Amino acid sequence: MIVGLLSLELHLPESNSLKSKRMIIKSLKDRIRNKFNVSIAEVDANDLWQRSVLGVACVANETKIINAILNEVRSIVLDTPSIQLIDSSMEML
């Protein structure tokens, strides 16, 4: 069993309140959860309006499957116009 972890540091330039940030992040998390069988949560910067850090976890039996899934998750974030990806890191356990 291999666990893949993806950390995404995001900038939300259109967000002007915590409420709008929550709506943007919830929409993104729901899209990712519906498309892939991964766990996703906001893990840092909870009280900042225009910043968020998401953690994504995936379990599989091959590293290349996890790489493919987590790269697709990253591409969904990159294709979202209201979100800018500042940094991302991936690791396997």
PyMOL commands that set and color helices and strands:
alter all, ss='L'
color gray80, all
select helices_A, chain A and resi 18-35+63-78
alter helices_A, ss='H'
color red, helices_A
select strands_A, chain A and resi 2-11+39-44+51-60+84-92
alter strands_A, ss='S'
color yellow, strands_A
deselect
rebuild
show_as cartoon
